[in-house]
Amino acid sequence: MTVWSHVKPAARLPGVPGAQRVSTRNARFQQWEALLSNRAKRQRAGEFLVQGVRPISLAVRHRWPLRALLYADGVKLSGWARQLLDQVQASQVAVSAELMAALGEKTEGLPELLAVAALPPDDLARIPADQGLLAIVLDRPASPGNIGSTIRSADAFGASGVIVTGHAADVYDPRTVRASTGSLFALPVVRVPSHAQVLDWIAAIRAAGIGARLAGTDERAARRLAEHDFGQPTVAVIGSETTGLSSAWRDACDDTLRIPITGSASSLNAAAAASIVLYQAALHRAALR
């Protein structure tokens, strides 16, 4: 069972005799490399790769379980990297510069650190369900970048969590993680197979006395987004980038809301629509304080 916390071990500095090292494309390296592009292998291993200073720092700040920290062998590390290696309980592996470059996917430069992080449970109970509930549902999003950008906006505007439904891009794709700029580690993000699980969750919330409203965005809706009462617990559904809200979601929603747009654009992409909904909710709730 994964424990979602870090415990400081005895100090360990890179380059000490006996440290774990990977300098060839051995089985361990191939497993890490598969985390970059193979969703099924991420799921089977129960882990994903984290790249970048800010995402790794936020993973540590929010006490995300890290299974390994990889550092560039033979490279002088910054104070930030050495501090993390000293403080975080995880396997530490010195990896050759060539292999670190391959895992880091950077066009220039060499990553000092990479983290192998544990996948969290896809459990809607991770999302706080109270009178302040504000959750975003992305229905079948196809773009990892849009998922990551939505997670970033949800974090910025104080959402309770993000739910990804249906056949969608992977939340733990490195492109998603990078686009979230580390916000993936700051709030619950849950994947579910279909709308049915979300509706069951909302029903349970309502049975507990939380009057949550399910609101979907629809360019043909009569009511504008600004007319919705975001002072009440709200779960907002953003439809697929290509087909919009599915008929199942449309039938389930208590309210459908339109984001007014002008010009020649026919619609907004999912991340932009989600950000506008979240900003409107934040404005409304700030005015009520």
C-alpha positions as CSV (number, residue, x, y, z in Angstrom):
1,M,0.0,0.0,0.0
2,T,1.4,3.4,-1.0
3,V,1.9,5.9,1.8
4,W,1.3,9.4,0.5
5,S,4.0,11.2,2.5
6,H,7.8,11.7,2.6
7,V,10.1,10.9,5.5
8,K,13.5,12.3,5.7
9,P,16.2,9.6,5.6
10,A,19.8,9.9,6.6
11,A,21.7,12.3,4.3
12,R,22.8,10.7,1.0
13,L,24.8,12.8,-1.4
14,P,25.2,12.0,-5.1
15,G,28.4,10.4,-6.2
16,V,29.1,8.3,-3.1
17,P,30.6,4.9,-3.5
18,G,28.0,2.1,-3.8
19,A,25.3,4.4,-5.2
20,Q,22.9,2.9,-7.8
21,R,24.0,3.7,-11.3
22,V,22.6,3.2,-14.7
23,S,24.9,3.9,-17.7
24,T,23.5,1.5,-20.3
25,R,20.0,1.0,-21.9
26,N,19.3,-1.9,-19.5
27,A,15.9,-3.2,-18.4
28,R,15.5,-0.6,-15.7
29,F,16.2,2.3,-18.2
30,Q,13.8,0.7,-20.7
31,Q,11.1,0.6,-18.0
32,W,11.6,4.4,-17.3
33,E,11.7,5.1,-21.1
34,A,8.4,3.3,-21.6
35,L,6.8,5.6,-19.0
36,L,7.3,8.5,-21.5
37,S,5.1,7.0,-24.3
38,N,3.3,3.9,-23.2
39,R,0.1,4.5,-21.2
40,A,-0.5,0.8,-20.6
41,K,2.9,0.3,-19.1
42,R,2.4,3.4,-16.9
43,Q,-0.8,1.8,-15.6
44,R,0.8,-1.6,-15.1
45,A,3.8,-0.2,-13.3
46,G,1.6,2.2,-11.3
47,E,4.0,5.1,-11.9
48,F,4.9,7.9,-14.2
49,L,7.9,10.2,-15.0
50,V,8.1,13.8,-13.8
51,Q,10.3,16.2,-15.6
52,G,11.2,19.8,-14.7
53,V,12.1,21.8,-11.6
54,R,8.7,23.2,-10.8
55,P,6.7,19.9,-11.2
56,I,9.2,18.0,-9.1
57,S,9.3,20.7,-6.5
58,L,5.5,20.7,-6.3
59,A,5.4,17.0,-6.1
60,V,7.7,17.2,-3.0
61,R,5.8,20.1,-1.5
62,H,2.5,18.3,-1.7
63,R,4.0,15.1,-0.3
64,W,3.4,13.0,-3.4
65,P,5.0,9.5,-3.1
66,L,8.1,9.4,-5.2
67,R,9.6,6.0,-6.0
68,A,12.9,7.2,-7.4
69,L,14.9,10.3,-8.0
70,L,17.3,10.1,-11.0
71,Y,20.2,12.5,-11.2
72,A,22.8,13.2,-13.8
73,D,25.9,11.2,-13.1
74,G,29.2,13.2,-13.1
75,V,27.4,16.5,-13.3
76,K,27.8,19.2,-10.5
77,L,24.3,19.5,-9.1
78,S,22.6,22.7,-7.8
79,G,21.7,23.3,-4.2
80,W,18.0,22.5,-5.1
81,A,18.9,19.1,-6.5
82,R,21.2,18.2,-3.7
83,Q,18.6,19.3,-1.1
84,L,15.9,17.1,-2.7
85,L,18.3,14.1,-2.8
86,D,19.1,14.6,0.9
87,Q,15.5,15.1,2.0
88,V,13.2,12.8,0.0
89,Q,12.7,9.2,0.8
90,A,13.1,7.5,-2.6
91,S,15.6,5.3,-4.4
92,Q,18.4,7.5,-5.8
93,V,20.0,6.5,-9.1
94,A,22.9,8.1,-10.9
95,V,22.1,8.0,-14.6
96,S,24.6,8.8,-17.4
97,A,24.2,12.2,-19.1
98,E,23.2,10.6,-22.4
99,L,20.4,8.6,-20.8
100,M,19.2,11.5,-18.7
101,A,18.9,13.6,-21.8
102,A,16.8,10.9,-23.5
103,L,14.5,10.7,-20.5
104,G,14.3,14.5,-20.0
105,E,13.1,15.1,-23.6
106,K,14.7,18.5,-23.5
107,T,15.8,20.2,-26.8
108,E,18.6,21.9,-25.0
109,G,20.5,21.3,-21.8
110,L,20.5,18.4,-19.4
111,P,18.0,17.8,-16.6
112,E,19.5,17.6,-13.2
113,L,16.8,15.5,-11.7
114,L,13.9,13.4,-12.9
115,A,11.3,11.8,-10.6
116,V,9.5,8.5,-10.8
117,A,6.1,9.1,-9.1
118,A,3.4,6.7,-8.0
119,L,0.0,6.8,-9.7
120,P,-2.8,7.8,-7.2
121,P,-6.1,5.9,-7.0
122,D,-8.8,7.0,-9.4
123,D,-11.3,7.6,-6.6
124,L,-13.8,10.4,-6.7
125,A,-13.8,10.4,-2.9
126,R,-10.4,12.2,-3.2
127,I,-12.3,15.4,-4.3
128,P,-13.6,17.3,-1.2
129,A,-17.4,17.3,-1.5
130,D,-18.7,20.2,0.7
131,Q,-20.6,23.5,0.2
132,G,-17.6,24.9,-1.5
133,L,-17.5,22.2,-4.2
134,L,-16.3,23.4,-7.6
135,A,-15.2,20.6,-9.9
136,I,-14.4,20.5,-13.6
137,V,-15.3,17.5,-15.7
138,L,-13.5,17.1,-19.0
139,D,-15.5,14.8,-21.3
140,R,-13.3,12.7,-23.6
141,P,-10.5,15.3,-24.0
142,A,-8.1,14.3,-26.8
143,S,-5.2,16.7,-26.1
144,P,-2.8,16.1,-23.2
145,G,-2.0,19.8,-23.4
146,N,-5.6,20.8,-22.8
147,I,-5.9,18.5,-19.8
148,G,-2.7,19.9,-18.3
149,S,-3.8,23.5,-18.9
150,T,-7.2,22.8,-17.4
151,I,-5.5,21.3,-14.3
152,R,-3.3,24.4,-14.0
153,S,-6.4,26.7,-14.3
154,A,-8.3,24.7,-11.8
155,D,-5.5,25.0,-9.3
156,A,-5.1,28.8,-10.0
157,F,-8.9,29.5,-9.5
158,G,-9.4,27.3,-6.4
159,A,-11.3,24.4,-7.8
160,S,-11.8,21.3,-5.7
161,G,-10.6,18.9,-8.4
162,V,-10.7,17.8,-12.0
163,I,-12.4,14.7,-13.4
164,V,-11.5,13.2,-16.8
165,T,-14.2,10.9,-18.3
166,G,-14.4,8.5,-21.2
167,H,-11.8,7.6,-23.8
168,A,-9.4,10.4,-23.3
169,A,-5.7,11.4,-23.4
170,D,-3.8,10.3,-20.3
171,V,-3.6,12.5,-17.3
172,Y,-0.1,11.1,-16.6
173,D,1.3,11.6,-20.1
174,P,4.5,13.7,-19.7
175,R,2.9,16.3,-22.0
176,T,0.0,16.6,-19.6
177,V,2.3,16.8,-16.5
178,R,4.4,19.5,-18.2
179,A,1.4,21.5,-19.3
180,S,0.0,21.5,-15.7
181,T,3.3,23.1,-14.6
182,G,3.1,20.9,-11.4
183,S,-0.5,21.7,-10.5
184,L,-1.3,18.0,-11.1
185,F,0.3,17.5,-7.6
186,A,-1.7,20.3,-6.0
187,L,-5.3,19.1,-6.4
188,P,-7.1,15.8,-7.0
189,V,-7.4,14.7,-10.6
190,V,-9.5,11.6,-11.2
191,R,-10.1,9.4,-14.3
192,V,-13.4,7.5,-14.6
193,P,-14.6,5.4,-17.5
194,S,-17.9,7.2,-18.1
195,H,-20.4,9.8,-16.9
196,A,-22.2,7.1,-14.9
197,Q,-19.6,7.1,-12.1
198,V,-19.8,10.9,-11.8
199,L,-23.5,10.8,-11.6
200,D,-23.4,8.2,-8.9
201,W,-20.9,10.4,-7.0
202,I,-23.1,13.5,-7.3
203,A,-26.1,11.4,-6.1
204,A,-24.2,10.4,-3.0
205,I,-23.2,14.0,-2.4
206,R,-26.8,15.1,-2.6
207,A,-27.9,12.3,-0.3
208,A,-25.4,13.7,2.2
209,G,-27.1,17.1,2.1
210,I,-24.9,18.9,-0.4
211,G,-27.1,20.5,-3.1
212,A,-24.6,20.2,-6.0
213,R,-25.7,21.4,-9.4
214,L,-24.4,19.8,-12.6
215,A,-23.8,22.5,-15.3
216,G,-22.6,21.8,-18.8
217,T,-21.2,24.3,-21.3
218,D,-23.1,24.3,-24.6
219,E,-22.8,26.9,-27.4
220,R,-26.5,26.6,-28.1
221,A,-27.7,27.1,-24.5
222,A,-30.1,29.9,-23.8
223,R,-28.5,30.9,-20.5
224,R,-25.2,32.7,-20.4
225,L,-22.4,31.6,-18.1
226,A,-22.6,34.8,-16.0
227,E,-26.2,33.9,-15.1
228,H,-25.3,30.8,-13.2
229,D,-25.2,30.9,-9.4
230,F,-21.6,29.7,-8.6
231,G,-22.2,30.4,-5.0
232,Q,-23.8,26.9,-4.8
233,P,-21.8,23.7,-5.1
234,T,-21.1,23.1,-8.8
235,V,-19.8,20.4,-11.1
236,A,-19.1,22.0,-14.5
237,V,-18.9,19.7,-17.6
238,I,-16.7,20.7,-20.6
239,G,-17.6,18.8,-23.7
240,S,-15.2,17.1,-26.1
241,E,-13.2,19.4,-28.4
242,T,-14.7,17.9,-31.5
243,T,-18.3,17.0,-30.6
244,G,-19.2,19.0,-27.5
245,L,-21.3,17.6,-24.8
246,S,-22.4,14.0,-25.3
247,S,-26.2,13.3,-25.3
248,A,-25.7,11.5,-22.0
249,W,-24.1,14.5,-20.3
250,R,-26.7,16.9,-21.9
251,D,-29.5,14.8,-20.4
252,A,-27.9,14.6,-17.0
253,C,-27.1,18.3,-16.6
254,D,-29.3,20.5,-14.4
255,D,-28.2,23.6,-16.3
256,T,-26.6,24.2,-19.7
257,L,-24.6,27.4,-20.0
258,R,-23.3,29.4,-23.0
259,I,-20.0,31.3,-23.1
260,P,-20.7,34.2,-25.4
261,I,-18.2,34.6,-28.2
262,T,-17.9,36.9,-31.2
263,G,-15.7,37.1,-34.3
264,S,-15.1,34.3,-36.7
265,A,-14.2,31.6,-34.2
266,S,-16.8,28.9,-34.1
267,S,-15.9,27.7,-30.6
268,L,-13.3,27.6,-27.8
269,N,-11.1,24.7,-27.1
270,A,-11.7,22.7,-23.9
271,A,-8.9,24.3,-21.9
272,A,-10.0,27.8,-22.7
273,A,-13.6,27.1,-22.0
274,A,-12.7,25.5,-18.6
275,S,-10.6,28.4,-17.7
276,I,-13.4,30.9,-18.4
277,V,-15.8,28.8,-16.3
278,L,-13.3,28.7,-13.4
279,Y,-12.6,32.4,-13.6
280,Q,-16.3,33.3,-13.6
281,A,-16.8,31.0,-10.6
282,A,-13.9,32.6,-8.8
283,L,-15.3,36.1,-9.5
284,H,-18.8,35.2,-8.3
285,R,-17.6,33.5,-5.1
286,A,-15.3,36.5,-4.3
287,A,-18.2,38.9,-4.7
288,L,-20.2,36.8,-2.1
289,R,-17.5,37.0,0.6
